[in-house]
Amino acid sequence: MLHNGLTETARTEAMKCSEFRRWLQAQGAEFKAAKGSHFKVYLNGKATIFADHGSKEMHEGLRKSIIKQLGLKD
């Protein structure tokens, strides 16, 4: 278990954007600022866009899509 209570895999219940961003960082993802609250996320030669809206909960489909685009396991 990580220091913030998350396990090595992303949780399946609702997750806040800020929690998901911390989880991605723990996986080794790098964030580069894009427009507004959006970031380009890079991991293992793959990239995607992530909108970090802090304490708002992410939709499950978006979370799974980002995980798939970065080649991570859910």
mmJSON file of the N, C-alpha and C atoms, coordinates in Angstrom:
{"data_MODEL":{"atom_site":{
"group_PDB":["ATOM","ATOM","ATOM","ATOM","ATOM","ATOM","ATOM","ATOM","ATOM","ATOM","ATOM","ATOM","ATOM","ATOM","ATOM","ATOM","ATOM","ATOM","ATOM","ATOM","ATOM","ATOM","ATOM","ATOM","ATOM","ATOM","ATOM","ATOM","ATOM","ATOM","ATOM","ATOM","ATOM","ATOM","ATOM","ATOM","ATOM","ATOM","ATOM","ATOM","ATOM","ATOM","ATOM","ATOM","ATOM","ATOM","ATOM","ATOM","ATOM","ATOM","ATOM","ATOM","ATOM","ATOM","ATOM","ATOM","ATOM","ATOM","ATOM","ATOM","ATOM","ATOM","ATOM","ATOM","ATOM","ATOM","ATOM","ATOM","ATOM","ATOM","ATOM","ATOM","ATOM","ATOM","ATOM","ATOM","ATOM","ATOM","ATOM","ATOM","ATOM","ATOM","ATOM","ATOM","ATOM","ATOM","ATOM","ATOM","ATOM","ATOM","ATOM","ATOM","ATOM","ATOM","ATOM","ATOM","ATOM","ATOM","ATOM","ATOM","ATOM","ATOM","ATOM","ATOM","ATOM","ATOM","ATOM","ATOM","ATOM","ATOM","ATOM","ATOM","ATOM","ATOM","ATOM","ATOM","ATOM","ATOM","ATOM","ATOM","ATOM","ATOM","ATOM","ATOM","ATOM","ATOM","ATOM","ATOM","ATOM","ATOM","ATOM","ATOM","ATOM","ATOM","ATOM","ATOM","ATOM","ATOM","ATOM","ATOM","ATOM","ATOM","ATOM","ATOM","ATOM","ATOM","ATOM","ATOM","ATOM","ATOM","ATOM","ATOM","ATOM","ATOM","ATOM","ATOM","ATOM","ATOM","ATOM","ATOM","ATOM","ATOM","ATOM","ATOM","ATOM","ATOM","ATOM","ATOM","ATOM","ATOM","ATOM","ATOM","ATOM","ATOM","ATOM","ATOM","ATOM","ATOM","ATOM","ATOM","ATOM","ATOM","ATOM","ATOM","ATOM","ATOM","ATOM","ATOM","ATOM","ATOM","ATOM","ATOM","ATOM","ATOM","ATOM","ATOM","ATOM","ATOM","ATOM","ATOM","ATOM","ATOM","ATOM","ATOM","ATOM","ATOM","ATOM","ATOM","ATOM","ATOM","ATOM","ATOM","ATOM","ATOM","ATOM","ATOM","ATOM","ATOM","ATOM","ATOM","ATOM","ATOM"],
"id":[1,2,3,4,5,6,7,8,9,10,11,12,13,14,15,16,17,18,19,20,21,22,23,24,25,26,27,28,29,30,31,32,33,34,35,36,37,38,39,40,41,42,43,44,45,46,47,48,49,50,51,52,53,54,55,56,57,58,59,60,61,62,63,64,65,66,67,68,69,70,71,72,73,74,75,76,77,78,79,80,81,82,83,84,85,86,87,88,89,90,91,92,93,94,95,96,97,98,99,100,101,102,103,104,105,106,107,108,109,110,111,112,113,114,115,116,117,118,119,120,121,122,123,124,125,126,127,128,129,130,131,132,133,134,135,136,137,138,139,140,141,142,143,144,145,146,147,148,149,150,151,152,153,154,155,156,157,158,159,160,161,162,163,164,165,166,167,168,169,170,171,172,173,174,175,176,177,178,179,180,181,182,183,184,185,186,187,188,189,190,191,192,193,194,195,196,197,198,199,200,201,202,203,204,205,206,207,208,209,210,211,212,213,214,215,216,217,218,219,220,221,222],
"type_symbol":["N","C","C","N","C","C","N","C","C","N","C","C","N","C","C","N","C","C","N","C","C","N","C","C","N","C","C","N","C","C","N","C","C","N","C","C","N","C","C","N","C","C","N","C","C","N","C","C","N","C","C","N","C","C","N","C","C","N","C","C","N","C","C","N","C","C","N","C","C","N","C","C","N","C","C","N","C","C","N","C","C","N","C","C","N","C","C","N","C","C","N","C","C","N","C","C","N","C","C","N","C","C","N","C","C","N","C","C","N","C","C","N","C","C","N","C","C","N","C","C","N","C","C","N","C","C","N","C","C","N","C","C","N","C","C","N","C","C","N","C","C","N","C","C","N","C","C","N","C","C","N","C","C","N","C","C","N","C","C","N","C","C","N","C","C","N","C","C","N","C","C","N","C","C","N","C","C","N","C","C","N","C","C","N","C","C","N","C","C","N","C","C","N","C","C","N","C","C","N","C","C","N","C","C","N","C","C","N","C","C","N","C","C","N","C","C","N","C","C","N","C","C"],
"label_atom_id":["N","CA","C","N","CA","C","N","CA","C","N","CA","C","N","CA","C","N","CA","C","N","CA","C","N","CA","C","N","CA","C","N","CA","C","N","CA","C","N","CA","C","N","CA","C","N","CA","C","N","CA","C","N","CA","C","N","CA","C","N","CA","C","N","CA","C","N","CA","C","N","CA","C","N","CA","C","N","CA","C","N","CA","C","N","CA","C","N","CA","C","N","CA","C","N","CA","C","N","CA","C","N","CA","C","N","CA","C","N","CA","C","N","CA","C","N","CA","C","N","CA","C","N","CA","C","N","CA","C","N","CA","C","N","CA","C","N","CA","C","N","CA","C","N","CA","C","N","CA","C","N","CA","C","N","CA","C","N","CA","C","N","CA","C","N","CA","C","N","CA","C","N","CA","C","N","CA","C","N","CA","C","N","CA","C","N","CA","C","N","CA","C","N","CA","C","N","CA","C","N","CA","C","N","CA","C","N","CA","C","N","CA","C","N","CA","C","N","CA","C","N","CA","C","N","CA","C","N","CA","C","N","CA","C","N","CA","C","N","CA","C","N","CA","C","N","CA","C","N","CA","C","N","CA","C","N","CA","C"],
"label_alt_id":[null,null,null,null,null,null,null,null,null,null,null,null,null,null,null,null,null,null,null,null,null,null,null,null,null,null,null,null,null,null,null,null,null,null,null,null,null,null,null,null,null,null,null,null,null,null,null,null,null,null,null,null,null,null,null,null,null,null,null,null,null,null,null,null,null,null,null,null,null,null,null,null,null,null,null,null,null,null,null,null,null,null,null,null,null,null,null,null,null,null,null,null,null,null,null,null,null,null,null,null,null,null,null,null,null,null,null,null,null,null,null,null,null,null,null,null,null,null,null,null,null,null,null,null,null,null,null,null,null,null,null,null,null,null,null,null,null,null,null,null,null,null,null,null,null,null,null,null,null,null,null,null,null,null,null,null,null,null,null,null,null,null,null,null,null,null,null,null,null,null,null,null,null,null,null,null,null,null,null,null,null,null,null,null,null,null,null,null,null,null,null,null,null,null,null,null,null,null,null,null,null,null,null,null,null,null,null,null,null,null,null,null,null,null,null,null,null,null,null,null,null,null],
"label_comp_id":["MET","MET","MET","LEU","LEU","LEU","HIS","HIS","HIS","ASN","ASN","ASN","GLY","GLY","GLY","LEU","LEU","LEU","THR","THR","THR","GLU","GLU","GLU","THR","THR","THR","ALA","ALA","ALA","ARG","ARG","ARG","THR","THR","THR","GLU","GLU","GLU","ALA","ALA","ALA","MET","MET","MET","LYS","LYS","LYS","CYS","CYS","CYS","SER","SER","SER","GLU","GLU","GLU","PHE","PHE","PHE","ARG","ARG","ARG","ARG","ARG","ARG","TRP","TRP","TRP","LEU","LEU","LEU","GLN","GLN","GLN","ALA","ALA","ALA","GLN","GLN","GLN","GLY","GLY","GLY","ALA","ALA","ALA","GLU","GLU","GLU","PHE","PHE","PHE","LYS","LYS","LYS","ALA","ALA","ALA","ALA","ALA","ALA","LYS","LYS","LYS","GLY","GLY","GLY","SER","SER","SER","HIS","HIS","HIS","PHE","PHE","PHE","LYS","LYS","LYS","VAL","VAL","VAL","TYR","TYR","TYR","LEU","LEU","LEU","ASN","ASN","ASN","GLY","GLY","GLY","LYS","LYS","LYS","ALA","ALA","ALA","THR","THR","THR","ILE","ILE","ILE","PHE","PHE","PHE","ALA","ALA","ALA","ASP","ASP","ASP","HIS","HIS","HIS","GLY","GLY","GLY","SER","SER","SER","LYS","LYS","LYS","GLU","GLU","GLU","MET","MET","MET","HIS","HIS","HIS","GLU","GLU","GLU","GLY","GLY","GLY","LEU","LEU","LEU","ARG","ARG","ARG","LYS","LYS","LYS","SER","SER","SER","ILE","ILE","ILE","ILE","ILE","ILE","LYS","LYS","LYS","GLN","GLN","GLN","LEU","LEU","LEU","GLY","GLY","GLY","LEU","LEU","LEU","LYS","LYS","LYS","ASP","ASP","ASP"],
"label_asym_id":["A","A","A","A","A","A","A","A","A","A","A","A","A","A","A","A","A","A","A","A","A","A","A","A","A","A","A","A","A","A","A","A","A","A","A","A","A","A","A","A","A","A","A","A","A","A","A","A","A","A","A","A","A","A","A","A","A","A","A","A","A","A","A","A","A","A","A","A","A","A","A","A","A","A","A","A","A","A","A","A","A","A","A","A","A","A","A","A","A","A","A","A","A","A","A","A","A","A","A","A","A","A","A","A","A","A","A","A","A","A","A","A","A","A","A","A","A","A","A","A","A","A","A","A","A","A","A","A","A","A","A","A","A","A","A","A","A","A","A","A","A","A","A","A","A","A","A","A","A","A","A","A","A","A","A","A","A","A","A","A","A","A","A","A","A","A","A","A","A","A","A","A","A","A","A","A","A","A","A","A","A","A","A","A","A","A","A","A","A","A","A","A","A","A","A","A","A","A","A","A","A","A","A","A","A","A","A","A","A","A","A","A","A","A","A","A","A","A","A","A","A","A"],
"label_entity_id":["1","1","1","1","1","1","1","1","1","1","1","1","1","1","1","1","1","1","1","1","1","1","1","1","1","1","1","1","1","1","1","1","1","1","1","1","1","1","1","1","1","1","1","1","1","1","1","1","1","1","1","1","1","1","1","1","1","1","1","1","1","1","1","1","1","1","1","1","1","1","1","1","1","1","1","1","1","1","1","1","1","1","1","1","1","1","1","1","1","1","1","1","1","1","1","1","1","1","1","1","1","1","1","1","1","1","1","1","1","1","1","1","1","1","1","1","1","1","1","1","1","1","1","1","1","1","1","1","1","1","1","1","1","1","1","1","1","1","1","1","1","1","1","1","1","1","1","1","1","1","1","1","1","1","1","1","1","1","1","1","1","1","1","1","1","1","1","1","1","1","1","1","1","1","1","1","1","1","1","1","1","1","1","1","1","1","1","1","1","1","1","1","1","1","1","1","1","1","1","1","1","1","1","1","1","1","1","1","1","1","1","1","1","1","1","1","1","1","1","1","1","1"],
"label_seq_id":[1,1,1,2,2,2,3,3,3,4,4,4,5,5,5,6,6,6,7,7,7,8,8,8,9,9,9,10,10,10,11,11,11,12,12,12,13,13,13,14,14,14,15,15,15,16,16,16,17,17,17,18,18,18,19,19,19,20,20,20,21,21,21,22,22,22,23,23,23,24,24,24,25,25,25,26,26,26,27,27,27,28,28,28,29,29,29,30,30,30,31,31,31,32,32,32,33,33,33,34,34,34,35,35,35,36,36,36,37,37,37,38,38,38,39,39,39,40,40,40,41,41,41,42,42,42,43,43,43,44,44,44,45,45,45,46,46,46,47,47,47,48,48,48,49,49,49,50,50,50,51,51,51,52,52,52,53,53,53,54,54,54,55,55,55,56,56,56,57,57,57,58,58,58,59,59,59,60,60,60,61,61,61,62,62,62,63,63,63,64,64,64,65,65,65,66,66,66,67,67,67,68,68,68,69,69,69,70,70,70,71,71,71,72,72,72,73,73,73,74,74,74],
"pdbx_PDB_ins_code":[null,null,null,null,null,null,null,null,null,null,null,null,null,null,null,null,null,null,null,null,null,null,null,null,null,null,null,null,null,null,null,null,null,null,null,null,null,null,null,null,null,null,null,null,null,null,null,null,null,null,null,null,null,null,null,null,null,null,null,null,null,null,null,null,null,null,null,null,null,null,null,null,null,null,null,null,null,null,null,null,null,null,null,null,null,null,null,null,null,null,null,null,null,null,null,null,null,null,null,null,null,null,null,null,null,null,null,null,null,null,null,null,null,null,null,null,null,null,null,null,null,null,null,null,null,null,null,null,null,null,null,null,null,null,null,null,null,null,null,null,null,null,null,null,null,null,null,null,null,null,null,null,null,null,null,null,null,null,null,null,null,null,null,null,null,null,null,null,null,null,null,null,null,null,null,null,null,null,null,null,null,null,null,null,null,null,null,null,null,null,null,null,null,null,null,null,null,null,null,null,null,null,null,null,null,null,null,null,null,null,null,null,null,null,null,null,null,null,null,null,null,null],
"Cartn_x":[0.832,0.0,0.881,0.503,1.248,0.893,1.663,1.45,0.081,-0.569,-1.868,-3.032,-2.751,-3.797,-4.158,-3.562,-3.851,-2.956,-3.456,-2.628,-1.861,-1.03,-0.228,-1.088,-2.279,-3.177,-4.21,-4.759,-5.769,-7.028,-7.666,-8.887,-10.003,-10.977,-12.088,-13.253,-13.351,-14.426,-14.052,-14.962,-14.735,-13.425,-12.711,-11.419,-11.391,-10.853,-10.715,-9.569,-9.643,-8.599,-7.234,-7.191,-5.912,-5.336,-6.198,-5.732,-5.17,-5.871,-5.428,-4.097,-3.943,-2.668,-1.534,-1.744,-0.713,-0.409,-1.444,-1.243,-0.397,-0.7,0.093,1.544,1.765,3.128,3.865,3.174,3.788,4.176,3.482,3.802,4.966,5.398,6.529,6.149,4.886,4.433,5.009,5.282,5.759,4.648,4.47,3.418,4.029,3.513,3.91,2.645,2.72,1.555,1.089,-0.216,-0.819,-1.687,-2.92,-3.805,-4.701,-4.824,-5.722,-5.333,-6.287,-6.025,-5.607,-5.288,-4.899,-3.384,-2.99,-1.579,-1.353,-0.174,0.253,0.973,0.583,1.16,1.983,3.224,4.141,4.556,4.51,4.937,5.314,6.519,6.986,6.844,7.143,7.064,5.659,4.67,3.284,2.838,1.839,1.367,-0.155,-0.726,-2.154,-2.371,-3.592,-3.957,-4.782,-4.501,-5.203,-5.68,-6.977,-7.534,-7.608,-6.787,-6.751,-7.678,-8.839,-9.811,-9.839,-8.683,-8.509,-9.424,-10.332,-11.151,-12.392,-12.594,-13.734,-13.455,-14.511,-14.357,-14.283,-13.443,-13.293,-14.354,-14.781,-15.656,-14.806,-15.377,-14.662,-14.129,-14.916,-14.489,-13.263,-13.197,-12.043,-10.797,-10.946,-9.815,-9.275,-10.174,-9.754,-9.107,-9.632,-9.085,-7.653,-7.401,-6.052,-5.096,-5.538,-4.705,-4.353,-5.343,-5.118,-4.171,-4.36,-3.525,-2.067,-1.831,-0.457,0.127,-0.655,-0.161,-0.042,-0.844,-0.825,-1.909,-1.813,-2.848,-3.798,-5.082,-6.117,-6.215],
"Cartn_y":[-1.177,0.0,1.247,2.238,3.483,4.367,5.434,6.307,6.977,7.131,7.8,6.809,5.543,4.547,3.838,4.217,3.556,2.338,1.331,0.172,0.433,-0.509,-0.346,-0.273,-0.848,-0.723,0.341,0.954,1.994,1.362,2.076,1.573,1.493,0.635,0.505,1.408,1.853,2.767,4.19,5.121,6.512,7.045,7.791,8.343,9.813,10.636,12.057,12.253,13.336,13.645,13.754,14.393,14.57,13.23,12.309,10.977,10.22,10.324,9.62,10.18,11.489,12.097,11.583,11.484,10.945,9.49,8.726,7.325,7.236,8.086,8.089,8.463,9.445,9.843,8.69,7.926,6.771,5.693,5.657,4.694,5.174,6.429,6.97,7.935,8.329,9.247,10.644,11.314,12.702,13.594,14.755,15.694,16.964,17.405,18.677,19.52,20.772,21.655,21.819,21.822,22.089,23.339,23.301,24.459,24.342,25.408,25.424,24.387,23.553,22.52,21.199,21.216,20.006,19.813,18.549,18.18,17.101,17.116,16.004,15.044,13.79,12.769,11.825,11.573,10.696,9.536,8.334,7.142,6.065,5.537,4.438,4.744,5.964,6.337,6.595,6.544,6.801,8.109,8.738,10.024,10.107,10.915,11.2,12.549,13.029,14.291,13.972,14.68,14.483,15.838,15.962,17.192,17.022,17.748,17.636,18.679,18.223,19.11,18.904,18.587,18.523,17.565,18.113,17.284,16.714,17.01,16.438,14.972,14.16,12.742,12.53,11.578,11.216,10.194,10.237,9.189,7.941,6.805,5.529,5.285,5.612,5.396,6.212,7.446,8.3,7.739,7.319,6.753,5.518,4.628,3.409,3.729,4.723,5.12,5.63,6.464,6.99,5.855,4.94,3.795,2.971,2.731,1.95,2.678,3.99,4.764,4.78,4.704,4.719,3.313,2.292,0.923,0.351,0.866,0.363,-0.68,-1.433,-2.409,-1.796,-2.082,-1.54,-2.319],
"Cartn_z":[0.0,0.0,0.0,-0.749,-0.81,0.375,0.563,1.712,1.733,0.602,0.56,0.611,0.888,1.021,-0.271,-1.386,-2.653,-2.807,-3.451,-3.74,-5.024,-5.421,-6.637,-7.89,-7.875,-9.019,-8.697,-9.72,-9.504,-8.918,-8.026,-7.406,-8.431,-8.172,-9.101,-8.712,-7.452,-7.082,-7.498,-7.299,-7.714,-7.144,-7.981,-7.582,-7.97,-7.096,-7.39,-8.373,-9.132,-10.112,-9.445,-8.284,-7.587,-7.126,-6.688,-6.28,-7.48,-8.607,-9.806,-10.291,-10.209,-10.61,-9.727,-8.426,-7.52,-7.859,-8.212,-8.575,-9.846,-10.842,-12.078,-11.795,-10.934,-10.578,-9.912,-9.079,-8.416,-9.427,-10.575,-11.633,-12.487,-12.281,-13.027,-14.138,-14.198,-15.247,-15.039,-16.162,-16.134,-16.668,-16.057,-16.435,-16.999,-18.134,-18.739,-18.879,-18.477,-18.545,-19.985,-20.167,-21.472,-21.306,-21.746,-21.632,-20.403,-19.65,-18.495,-17.462,-17.084,-16.082,-16.722,-18.011,-18.722,-18.701,-18.676,-18.675,-19.714,-20.339,-21.174,-20.244,-20.29,-19.424,-20.285,-19.877,-20.609,-19.714,-20.287,-19.557,-20.564,-20.45,-21.307,-22.795,-23.2,-24.601,-25.113,-24.247,-24.632,-23.992,-24.602,-24.088,-24.169,-23.294,-23.299,-22.639,-22.682,-22.041,-20.797,-19.717,-18.448,-17.938,-17.679,-17.112,-15.603,-14.87,-13.41,-12.806,-12.36,-11.737,-10.226,-9.657,-8.206,-7.487,-6.676,-5.801,-6.488,-7.768,-8.487,-8.797,-8.745,-9.045,-10.554,-10.941,-12.352,-12.726,-13.975,-14.48,-14.699,-14.393,-14.493,-15.904,-16.924,-18.305,-18.674,-18.205,-18.474,-17.8,-16.553,-15.811,-16.531,-16.947,-17.64,-18.983,-19.671,-20.966,-20.831,-19.833,-19.61,-19.26,-18.418,-18.038,-19.275,-20.136,-21.357,-22.308,-22.482,-23.398,-22.962,-21.655,-21.146,-21.004,-21.346,-21.305,-19.907,-18.973,-17.596,-17.415,-16.32,-15.997,-14.99,-15.175,-14.301,-13.019],
"occupancy":[1.0,1.0,1.0,1.0,1.0,1.0,1.0,1.0,1.0,1.0,1.0,1.0,1.0,1.0,1.0,1.0,1.0,1.0,1.0,1.0,1.0,1.0,1.0,1.0,1.0,1.0,1.0,1.0,1.0,1.0,1.0,1.0,1.0,1.0,1.0,1.0,1.0,1.0,1.0,1.0,1.0,1.0,1.0,1.0,1.0,1.0,1.0,1.0,1.0,1.0,1.0,1.0,1.0,1.0,1.0,1.0,1.0,1.0,1.0,1.0,1.0,1.0,1.0,1.0,1.0,1.0,1.0,1.0,1.0,1.0,1.0,1.0,1.0,1.0,1.0,1.0,1.0,1.0,1.0,1.0,1.0,1.0,1.0,1.0,1.0,1.0,1.0,1.0,1.0,1.0,1.0,1.0,1.0,1.0,1.0,1.0,1.0,1.0,1.0,1.0,1.0,1.0,1.0,1.0,1.0,1.0,1.0,1.0,1.0,1.0,1.0,1.0,1.0,1.0,1.0,1.0,1.0,1.0,1.0,1.0,1.0,1.0,1.0,1.0,1.0,1.0,1.0,1.0,1.0,1.0,1.0,1.0,1.0,1.0,1.0,1.0,1.0,1.0,1.0,1.0,1.0,1.0,1.0,1.0,1.0,1.0,1.0,1.0,1.0,1.0,1.0,1.0,1.0,1.0,1.0,1.0,1.0,1.0,1.0,1.0,1.0,1.0,1.0,1.0,1.0,1.0,1.0,1.0,1.0,1.0,1.0,1.0,1.0,1.0,1.0,1.0,1.0,1.0,1.0,1.0,1.0,1.0,1.0,1.0,1.0,1.0,1.0,1.0,1.0,1.0,1.0,1.0,1.0,1.0,1.0,1.0,1.0,1.0,1.0,1.0,1.0,1.0,1.0,1.0,1.0,1.0,1.0,1.0,1.0,1.0,1.0,1.0,1.0,1.0,1.0,1.0,1.0,1.0,1.0,1.0,1.0,1.0],
"B_iso_or_equiv":[0.0,0.0,0.0,0.0,0.0,0.0,0.0,0.0,0.0,0.0,0.0,0.0,0.0,0.0,0.0,0.0,0.0,0.0,0.0,0.0,0.0,0.0,0.0,0.0,0.0,0.0,0.0,0.0,0.0,0.0,0.0,0.0,0.0,0.0,0.0,0.0,0.0,0.0,0.0,0.0,0.0,0.0,0.0,0.0,0.0,0.0,0.0,0.0,0.0,0.0,0.0,0.0,0.0,0.0,0.0,0.0,0.0,0.0,0.0,0.0,0.0,0.0,0.0,0.0,0.0,0.0,0.0,0.0,0.0,0.0,0.0,0.0,0.0,0.0,0.0,0.0,0.0,0.0,0.0,0.0,0.0,0.0,0.0,0.0,0.0,0.0,0.0,0.0,0.0,0.0,0.0,0.0,0.0,0.0,0.0,0.0,0.0,0.0,0.0,0.0,0.0,0.0,0.0,0.0,0.0,0.0,0.0,0.0,0.0,0.0,0.0,0.0,0.0,0.0,0.0,0.0,0.0,0.0,0.0,0.0,0.0,0.0,0.0,0.0,0.0,0.0,0.0,0.0,0.0,0.0,0.0,0.0,0.0,0.0,0.0,0.0,0.0,0.0,0.0,0.0,0.0,0.0,0.0,0.0,0.0,0.0,0.0,0.0,0.0,0.0,0.0,0.0,0.0,0.0,0.0,0.0,0.0,0.0,0.0,0.0,0.0,0.0,0.0,0.0,0.0,0.0,0.0,0.0,0.0,0.0,0.0,0.0,0.0,0.0,0.0,0.0,0.0,0.0,0.0,0.0,0.0,0.0,0.0,0.0,0.0,0.0,0.0,0.0,0.0,0.0,0.0,0.0,0.0,0.0,0.0,0.0,0.0,0.0,0.0,0.0,0.0,0.0,0.0,0.0,0.0,0.0,0.0,0.0,0.0,0.0,0.0,0.0,0.0,0.0,0.0,0.0,0.0,0.0,0.0,0.0,0.0,0.0],
"pdbx_formal_charge":[null,null,null,null,null,null,null,null,null,null,null,null,null,null,null,null,null,null,null,null,null,null,null,null,null,null,null,null,null,null,null,null,null,null,null,null,null,null,null,null,null,null,null,null,null,null,null,null,null,null,null,null,null,null,null,null,null,null,null,null,null,null,null,null,null,null,null,null,null,null,null,null,null,null,null,null,null,null,null,null,null,null,null,null,null,null,null,null,null,null,null,null,null,null,null,null,null,null,null,null,null,null,null,null,null,null,null,null,null,null,null,null,null,null,null,null,null,null,null,null,null,null,null,null,null,null,null,null,null,null,null,null,null,null,null,null,null,null,null,null,null,null,null,null,null,null,null,null,null,null,null,null,null,null,null,null,null,null,null,null,null,null,null,null,null,null,null,null,null,null,null,null,null,null,null,null,null,null,null,null,null,null,null,null,null,null,null,null,null,null,null,null,null,null,null,null,null,null,null,null,null,null,null,null,null,null,null,null,null,null,null,null,null,null,null,null,null,null,null,null,null,null],
"auth_seq_id":[1,1,1,2,2,2,3,3,3,4,4,4,5,5,5,6,6,6,7,7,7,8,8,8,9,9,9,10,10,10,11,11,11,12,12,12,13,13,13,14,14,14,15,15,15,16,16,16,17,17,17,18,18,18,19,19,19,20,20,20,21,21,21,22,22,22,23,23,23,24,24,24,25,25,25,26,26,26,27,27,27,28,28,28,29,29,29,30,30,30,31,31,31,32,32,32,33,33,33,34,34,34,35,35,35,36,36,36,37,37,37,38,38,38,39,39,39,40,40,40,41,41,41,42,42,42,43,43,43,44,44,44,45,45,45,46,46,46,47,47,47,48,48,48,49,49,49,50,50,50,51,51,51,52,52,52,53,53,53,54,54,54,55,55,55,56,56,56,57,57,57,58,58,58,59,59,59,60,60,60,61,61,61,62,62,62,63,63,63,64,64,64,65,65,65,66,66,66,67,67,67,68,68,68,69,69,69,70,70,70,71,71,71,72,72,72,73,73,73,74,74,74],
"auth_comp_id":["MET","MET","MET","LEU","LEU","LEU","HIS","HIS","HIS","ASN","ASN","ASN","GLY","GLY","GLY","LEU","LEU","LEU","THR","THR","THR","GLU","GLU","GLU","THR","THR","THR","ALA","ALA","ALA","ARG","ARG","ARG","THR","THR","THR","GLU","GLU","GLU","ALA","ALA","ALA","MET","MET","MET","LYS","LYS","LYS","CYS","CYS","CYS","SER","SER","SER","GLU","GLU","GLU","PHE","PHE","PHE","ARG","ARG","ARG","ARG","ARG","ARG","TRP","TRP","TRP","LEU","LEU","LEU","GLN","GLN","GLN","ALA","ALA","ALA","GLN","GLN","GLN","GLY","GLY","GLY","ALA","ALA","ALA","GLU","GLU","GLU","PHE","PHE","PHE","LYS","LYS","LYS","ALA","ALA","ALA","ALA","ALA","ALA","LYS","LYS","LYS","GLY","GLY","GLY","SER","SER","SER","HIS","HIS","HIS","PHE","PHE","PHE","LYS","LYS","LYS","VAL","VAL","VAL","TYR","TYR","TYR","LEU","LEU","LEU","ASN","ASN","ASN","GLY","GLY","GLY","LYS","LYS","LYS","ALA","ALA","ALA","THR","THR","THR","ILE","ILE","ILE","PHE","PHE","PHE","ALA","ALA","ALA","ASP","ASP","ASP","HIS","HIS","HIS","GLY","GLY","GLY","SER","SER","SER","LYS","LYS","LYS","GLU","GLU","GLU","MET","MET","MET","HIS","HIS","HIS","GLU","GLU","GLU","GLY","GLY","GLY","LEU","LEU","LEU","ARG","ARG","ARG","LYS","LYS","LYS","SER","SER","SER","ILE","ILE","ILE","ILE","ILE","ILE","LYS","LYS","LYS","GLN","GLN","GLN","LEU","LEU","LEU","GLY","GLY","GLY","LEU","LEU","LEU","LYS","LYS","LYS","ASP","ASP","ASP"],
"auth_asym_id":["A","A","A","A","A","A","A","A","A","A","A","A","A","A","A","A","A","A","A","A","A","A","A","A","A","A","A","A","A","A","A","A","A","A","A","A","A","A","A","A","A","A","A","A","A","A","A","A","A","A","A","A","A","A","A","A","A","A","A","A","A","A","A","A","A","A","A","A","A","A","A","A","A","A","A","A","A","A","A","A","A","A","A","A","A","A","A","A","A","A","A","A","A","A","A","A","A","A","A","A","A","A","A","A","A","A","A","A","A","A","A","A","A","A","A","A","A","A","A","A","A","A","A","A","A","A","A","A","A","A","A","A","A","A","A","A","A","A","A","A","A","A","A","A","A","A","A","A","A","A","A","A","A","A","A","A","A","A","A","A","A","A","A","A","A","A","A","A","A","A","A","A","A","A","A","A","A","A","A","A","A","A","A","A","A","A","A","A","A","A","A","A","A","A","A","A","A","A","A","A","A","A","A","A","A","A","A","A","A","A","A","A","A","A","A","A","A","A","A","A","A","A"],
"auth_atom_id":["N","CA","C","N","CA","C","N","CA","C","N","CA","C","N","CA","C","N","CA","C","N","CA","C","N","CA","C","N","CA","C","N","CA","C","N","CA","C","N","CA","C","N","CA","C","N","CA","C","N","CA","C","N","CA","C","N","CA","C","N","CA","C","N","CA","C","N","CA","C","N","CA","C","N","CA","C","N","CA","C","N","CA","C","N","CA","C","N","CA","C","N","CA","C","N","CA","C","N","CA","C","N","CA","C","N","CA","C","N","CA","C","N","CA","C","N","CA","C","N","CA","C","N","CA","C","N","CA","C","N","CA","C","N","CA","C","N","CA","C","N","CA","C","N","CA","C","N","CA","C","N","CA","C","N","CA","C","N","CA","C","N","CA","C","N","CA","C","N","CA","C","N","CA","C","N","CA","C","N","CA","C","N","CA","C","N","CA","C","N","CA","C","N","CA","C","N","CA","C","N","CA","C","N","CA","C","N","CA","C","N","CA","C","N","CA","C","N","CA","C","N","CA","C","N","CA","C","N","CA","C","N","CA","C","N","CA","C","N","CA","C","N","CA","C","N","CA","C","N","CA","C","N","CA","C","N","CA","C"],
"pdbx_PDB_model_num":[1,1,1,1,1,1,1,1,1,1,1,1,1,1,1,1,1,1,1,1,1,1,1,1,1,1,1,1,1,1,1,1,1,1,1,1,1,1,1,1,1,1,1,1,1,1,1,1,1,1,1,1,1,1,1,1,1,1,1,1,1,1,1,1,1,1,1,1,1,1,1,1,1,1,1,1,1,1,1,1,1,1,1,1,1,1,1,1,1,1,1,1,1,1,1,1,1,1,1,1,1,1,1,1,1,1,1,1,1,1,1,1,1,1,1,1,1,1,1,1,1,1,1,1,1,1,1,1,1,1,1,1,1,1,1,1,1,1,1,1,1,1,1,1,1,1,1,1,1,1,1,1,1,1,1,1,1,1,1,1,1,1,1,1,1,1,1,1,1,1,1,1,1,1,1,1,1,1,1,1,1,1,1,1,1,1,1,1,1,1,1,1,1,1,1,1,1,1,1,1,1,1,1,1,1,1,1,1,1,1,1,1,1,1,1,1,1,1,1,1,1,1]
}}}
